[in-house]
Amino acid sequence: MPAKKPDVLLRAIRSRPMRNALSWIGSTDSGVSLLNRVARERGIYATFNEAQEAAKHLNAKGHEAELLSQLPLNFGLRMSDYPVLVWLNQVRPRRLFDFGGSVGNLYYLYKDYLDLSPPFSWTVHDLPEIIERGRALAATRGASTLSFSPRLSDGKDCDFFLVSGALQYWEDSMASLFAAMGTRPAHVIVNRSPLTERKLSYVILDIIGNAALPKMIRSRSGLIEEFESLGYERVAEWIEPERNITLTYYPGYEVPNYSGLYFRLKKADAPGNGNAPHV
């Protein structure tokens, strides 16, 4: 049976000569603009607004899509979860702030491997409509140390900041995020995050079911430099080999695996050592 035309086209695009040509075209801003005319919502963008504009014709939902709060609960621990559990058990935080934590997915995944007894508290920050679902779920599961808040300022007293699979949906800097919280947490883990070896970050659209979400692919070196400028040291890093980003028309922008990093605030810069949080 003869191959369908789209299959033939995809094979041609994925051939080495064509990928080399696409990499060359995509090496300039004008080349990316040209490719975006073909790729449409599967393009490369400079800002979230540009990406959202490209997705208008899809009539898709955003982070409020119910599918997004249900999917992670269907999975067990993944390879990238184990470094997080190691550091949580070593640090033993008292107040954890889970940025973009949906309905408490990680709390339920990790609870059997951590000491979550009081005075420990786990606060999930997310959108109000997702928080409503999370509170209802927590009530049925008796999650007494799990709470929810739509306000970043409710993380001001946390000693451990965890963002897993969500930093890519925050467009602004870490400095602005911590400023909104009113603190620089002593410990920070960024997990399941797509990072690029390119010097500059860029935006793509994450299309999941009926949702289209602008996703920031951060520069790895830029992210590390920003944390260092905020007084942090990089303690550890790891990869999540199960996830990657393939971009048909932009081979030079693909991400072979997601990443995890653990940052610790240097003691001389930590609040309580005569230094006010400089965010």
C-alpha positions as CSV (number, residue, x, y, z in Angstrom):
1,M,0.0,0.0,0.0
2,P,1.6,3.3,-1.0
3,A,2.6,5.7,1.7
4,K,0.4,8.7,2.3
5,K,1.7,12.1,1.2
6,P,2.1,13.5,4.7
7,D,4.3,10.5,5.6
8,V,6.5,11.1,2.6
9,L,6.7,14.8,3.5
10,L,7.7,14.1,7.1
11,R,10.4,11.6,6.0
12,A,11.8,14.2,3.6
13,I,11.8,16.9,6.3
14,R,13.5,14.5,8.7
15,S,16.3,13.6,6.3
16,R,19.8,14.8,7.2
17,P,20.1,17.3,4.2
18,M,16.7,18.8,5.0
19,R,17.4,19.1,8.7
20,N,20.8,20.8,7.9
21,A,19.0,23.2,5.7
22,L,16.3,23.9,8.3
23,S,18.9,24.5,10.9
24,W,20.6,27.0,8.7
25,I,17.3,28.8,7.9
26,G,16.4,28.9,11.6
27,S,19.7,30.4,12.7
28,T,18.4,33.9,12.0
29,D,15.4,35.8,13.2
30,S,14.2,36.3,9.7
31,G,14.6,32.6,9.0
32,V,12.5,31.7,12.1
33,S,9.8,34.1,10.9
34,L,9.8,32.4,7.5
35,L,9.5,29.0,9.1
36,N,6.7,30.2,11.4
37,R,4.5,30.9,8.4
38,V,4.7,27.2,7.6
39,A,4.6,25.8,11.2
40,R,1.9,28.2,12.4
41,E,1.0,27.1,16.0
42,R,4.0,24.8,16.0
43,G,6.5,27.6,15.6
44,I,9.1,29.4,17.7
45,Y,8.2,32.7,19.4
46,A,9.9,35.4,21.4
47,T,7.0,35.9,23.9
48,F,3.9,34.2,25.3
49,N,1.7,36.8,23.6
50,E,3.2,35.9,20.2
51,A,2.5,32.2,20.8
52,Q,-1.1,32.8,22.0
53,E,-1.7,34.9,18.9
54,A,-0.6,32.0,16.7
55,A,-3.0,29.6,18.5
56,K,-6.1,31.8,18.2
57,H,-7.6,29.7,15.4
58,L,-7.5,26.6,17.6
59,N,-10.0,28.0,20.1
60,A,-8.1,26.1,22.7
61,K,-8.3,26.4,26.5
62,G,-5.5,27.4,28.8
63,H,-4.3,26.1,32.2
64,E,-7.9,25.9,33.4
65,A,-8.5,22.8,31.1
66,E,-9.7,20.0,33.4
67,L,-7.6,17.5,31.6
68,L,-4.4,19.1,32.8
69,S,-5.3,18.7,36.5
70,Q,-6.2,15.0,36.0
71,L,-3.3,13.7,33.9
72,P,-0.5,13.7,36.4
73,L,-2.5,11.7,38.9
74,N,-2.5,8.8,36.5
75,F,1.3,8.4,36.8
76,G,3.5,7.0,39.5
77,L,7.0,8.1,40.4
78,R,9.3,8.8,37.5
79,M,13.1,8.8,37.3
80,S,13.3,12.5,37.9
81,D,11.3,12.3,41.1
82,Y,14.0,10.3,43.0
83,P,16.5,13.2,43.2
84,V,13.8,15.4,44.6
85,L,12.9,12.8,47.3
86,V,16.6,12.4,48.2
87,W,17.0,16.2,48.8
88,L,13.7,16.6,50.5
89,N,14.6,13.8,53.0
90,Q,18.0,15.3,53.5
91,V,16.9,18.9,54.0
92,R,13.7,18.0,55.8
93,P,11.9,21.4,55.2
94,R,9.1,22.6,57.4
95,R,7.3,24.8,54.9
96,L,7.2,23.7,51.3
97,F,5.8,25.9,48.5
98,D,4.8,24.0,45.4
99,F,4.6,26.4,42.5
100,G,2.1,25.3,39.8
101,G,1.4,22.1,41.8
102,S,-2.1,21.6,40.3
103,V,-4.4,19.6,42.6
104,G,-1.5,18.4,44.8
105,N,-0.1,15.8,42.4
106,L,3.3,15.7,43.9
107,Y,2.0,15.7,47.5
108,Y,0.1,12.5,46.8
109,L,3.1,10.9,44.9
110,Y,5.6,11.7,47.6
111,K,3.6,11.4,50.8
112,D,4.6,7.7,51.4
113,Y,8.3,8.6,51.2
114,L,8.4,11.7,53.4
115,D,7.6,12.7,57.0
116,L,4.6,15.0,56.5
117,S,3.6,15.1,60.1
118,P,3.0,18.6,61.7
119,P,4.5,21.1,61.9
120,F,5.4,20.4,58.3
121,S,3.1,22.1,55.7
122,W,2.8,21.8,51.9
123,T,1.2,24.7,50.1
124,V,0.3,24.4,46.5
125,H,0.1,27.6,44.4
126,D,-2.0,27.5,41.2
127,L,-5.0,29.1,39.4
128,P,-8.2,29.5,41.5
129,E,-10.2,27.1,39.4
130,I,-7.6,24.4,39.8
131,I,-7.2,25.1,43.5
132,E,-11.0,24.5,43.9
133,R,-10.6,21.0,42.5
134,G,-7.5,20.4,44.7
135,R,-9.3,21.4,47.9
136,A,-12.2,19.1,47.1
137,L,-9.8,16.2,46.4
138,A,-7.8,16.9,49.6
139,A,-11.0,16.8,51.6
140,T,-11.8,13.3,50.3
141,R,-8.2,12.1,51.0
142,G,-7.7,13.5,54.4
143,A,-4.6,15.5,53.4
144,S,-4.3,17.5,56.6
145,T,-0.9,19.0,55.9
146,L,-1.8,20.1,52.3
147,S,-3.2,23.6,51.6
148,F,-3.8,25.7,48.5
149,S,-3.4,29.3,47.7
150,P,-3.7,31.5,44.5
151,R,-1.4,34.1,46.1
152,L,2.4,34.0,45.6
153,S,2.7,36.0,48.8
154,D,1.6,33.0,50.8
155,G,5.0,31.5,50.0
156,K,6.8,34.2,51.9
157,D,7.6,31.9,54.9
158,C,8.6,28.8,52.9
159,D,12.1,27.3,53.3
160,F,11.7,25.0,50.3
161,F,10.5,26.1,46.9
162,L,9.6,23.3,44.5
163,V,8.5,23.8,40.9
164,S,8.1,20.6,38.9
165,G,6.9,20.8,35.3
166,A,5.6,24.3,35.8
167,L,8.5,26.8,35.5
168,Q,8.2,26.7,31.7
169,Y,4.7,28.3,32.0
170,W,6.2,31.3,33.9
171,E,7.4,33.9,31.5
172,D,9.1,36.3,33.8
173,S,12.4,36.0,35.7
174,M,13.1,34.1,38.9
175,A,13.8,37.5,40.5
176,S,10.3,38.7,39.8
177,L,8.8,35.4,41.0
178,F,10.7,35.7,44.4
179,A,9.8,39.4,44.6
180,A,6.1,38.5,44.3
181,M,6.6,35.9,47.1
182,G,8.5,38.4,49.2
183,T,11.4,36.0,49.9
184,R,14.3,34.0,48.5
185,P,13.7,30.5,49.8
186,A,16.7,28.7,51.3
187,H,16.2,25.7,49.0
188,V,14.9,25.6,45.4
189,I,14.3,22.6,43.1
190,V,13.5,23.2,39.5
191,N,12.4,19.8,38.1
192,R,11.0,18.5,34.8
193,S,12.0,21.7,33.0
194,P,12.9,21.9,29.3
195,L,16.2,23.8,29.1
196,T,18.2,24.7,26.0
197,E,21.9,24.9,25.4
198,R,21.2,27.9,23.2
199,K,22.2,31.3,24.7
200,L,18.7,32.8,24.4
201,S,15.4,31.4,25.7
202,Y,12.4,31.0,23.3
203,V,8.7,30.1,23.5
204,I,6.8,27.3,21.9
205,L,3.1,26.2,22.2
206,D,2.4,23.1,24.3
207,I,-0.7,21.5,22.8
208,I,-2.3,19.0,25.1
209,G,-5.8,17.8,24.2
210,N,-8.0,20.9,24.1
211,A,-5.4,23.1,25.7
212,A,-2.7,25.3,24.1
213,L,-0.2,26.6,26.5
214,P,2.8,29.0,25.8
215,K,5.9,27.2,27.1
216,M,9.2,28.9,27.8
217,I,12.3,27.0,26.8
218,R,14.9,28.6,29.1
219,S,18.6,28.9,28.4
220,R,20.3,26.6,30.9
221,S,23.3,28.9,31.3
222,G,21.0,31.9,31.7
223,L,18.9,30.2,34.4
224,I,22.0,29.1,36.4
225,E,23.5,32.6,36.0
226,E,20.3,34.2,37.3
227,F,20.2,32.0,40.4
228,E,23.8,32.8,41.1
229,S,23.0,36.5,40.8
230,L,20.3,36.0,43.4
231,G,22.9,34.5,45.9
232,Y,22.3,30.8,45.1
233,E,24.8,28.0,44.5
234,R,24.0,25.0,42.2
235,V,24.2,21.9,44.3
236,A,23.0,19.2,41.9
237,E,21.4,18.5,38.5
238,W,19.9,15.6,36.7
239,I,17.9,14.8,33.6
240,E,14.5,13.4,32.8
241,P,15.2,11.1,29.8
242,E,11.6,10.2,29.4
243,R,10.6,13.6,28.1
244,N,12.0,15.6,25.1
245,I,10.9,18.2,22.6
246,T,10.9,17.5,18.9
247,L,10.3,20.4,16.6
248,T,9.7,19.3,13.0
249,Y,10.8,22.6,11.3
250,Y,13.4,23.7,13.9
251,P,16.0,20.9,14.5
252,G,18.4,23.5,16.1
253,Y,15.8,24.2,18.8
254,E,15.0,20.7,19.9
255,V,15.4,19.6,23.6
256,P,16.7,16.0,23.9
257,N,15.6,15.7,27.6
258,Y,14.1,17.7,30.4
259,S,16.2,18.7,33.4
260,G,16.2,19.1,37.1
261,L,18.4,21.4,39.3
262,Y,18.8,21.9,43.0
263,F,19.9,25.4,44.2
264,R,20.8,26.4,47.8
265,L,21.0,29.9,49.1
266,K,24.5,30.7,50.2
267,K,24.6,31.1,54.0
268,A,26.0,34.6,53.8
269,D,23.0,35.6,51.7
270,A,20.3,33.8,53.7
271,P,17.7,35.8,55.5
272,G,18.5,35.9,59.2
273,N,22.2,36.4,58.6
274,G,22.0,40.2,58.5
275,N,21.0,40.2,54.9
276,A,17.5,41.3,53.8
277,P,16.1,39.4,50.8
278,H,17.3,41.2,47.7
279,V,14.7,40.3,45.1
